[in-house]
């Protein structure tokens, strides 16, 4: 995923509060060829686990999750941040703290699309503190599905999310790793792990 690393170096902007703006790659605009490559890499890594579903959260996780699901030939489910009137009950719910939204968001997944017997890989845009992943694992637990692994496009290693998720005892695969970032030093990024 050297192309991803190169794009982060070229386009990434450090914002106050420790935010990394990569809107031209993941969060607002997508580069189709790069997104396809992300999906291929995640699929290559997770295919031996025989997943039956990909789970993500709207909005920025959808593109890499869909690319992965397409490569694996399995469905992708995404947690909604607002429960639609058409969602069948019971719905699985959890709360997640969103640093970019500045508060807590409710997450909803329909019981129609996730249940016991499903073998799930979570794919998301960032792995930082691990809070969003915890919320999704809560939803997986409510459904009775089995969590097999986690894939994130960008890991912010210095926020220690991987360490906080160690008790899940699942493989974690990231495509790019932000080792550190600061106004003075810039973005120190390497291929993920």
KATA-V300792 format. One line per field, one symbol per residue. phi: phi as a letter, one per 40 degrees, with the letter a starting at -180 (. if undefined). A space follows every 10 residues. Layout:
phi->???
//
This chain:
phi->.dccdccccc bcbcbdggcb cbccbbcabb bdcccccdcc cccdccdccf cbabbabcbc ccccccdccc ccgbcbbbcc cacccccccc bcbabbcbcc cgicbcbbbc ccbaadgcbb bcbacbbbcg cccdcccccc cccgcbcbab bbcbbbdccg cdccbdccfb cbbbcbbcca aadccgbbbb ccb
//
